Amino acid sequence: MASTPQAPELGIPAPDFSLPGTDGNSYALADIMGENGAVIVFICNHCPYVKAITDRLVDAAETLQEDGIGFAAICANDSSSHPADSFDNMKLFVKERGFTFPYLHDESQAVAHAYDAVCTPDFFGLNAAGEIQYRGRLDEGRTDPPPPNAKAELVEAMREVARTGKGPADQIPSVGCSIKWKAA
C-alpha cells in the first residue's frame, strides 16, 4: 500500500546516527555530510517504487556528490517479516544496482523513527549546517519513469539548498511503500 509523508518540519537539525554499511564500515551523519549538505534517503530492496527509481537515484547521487553534497541510503524495514530486506540482501542489492554511496542498515529502526520516515523512498535533504531543508521526491516518476523533460526535483532542490541554505518553498512529497515496522 502506498504511503506519503505528511508536511515536513523543515529547518530542524537532522538526527545523528551510527549505522553499519554494506561495505563493512560504520557511518555517522558527519561521515555522510558533504561541504554543501547531504541527502539521506530511506529505501528498501523489495519496494517496487524503489526498484523503479534506482537507476535515477544512482545518477542523482553521483550528480550531487560532484556538487559537494553527501549521499546515503538507509534500510529500516523489519527483515523478519520481509526477508528480501535483510542485511545480506542489501549487500546484493548494492552490487546489482551499482550504488556509489553508502547503504546503511537500521536494524533497530531507531533512526527511521528519529527522522519520522514513512515510506520507501523517503528523502531528507540537509544543508551544510545539518538542518533538514528538503522532504520531497526524486522526480515525478513513481513505478513508471517520469515523463520526458520532467524536472530533476531532488537535484534542483539540493542545488538550491547548497546555494542558499534553504530548500524550495514548494516541495512535493515522495510516495512509496510504507516502512515495515517491527511489532511493538
Secondary structure, DSSP 8 states (H G I E B T S, - for coil): -EE---S---SSB----EEEBTTS-EEEHHHH-BTTBEEEEE--SS-HHHHHHHHHHHHHHHHHHHTT-EEEEEE---TTT-GGGSHHHHHHHHHHHT--S-EEE-TT-HHHHHHT--EESEEEEE-TTSBEEE---S-S-SSS---TT---HHHHHHHHHHHHSS--S------EEE------
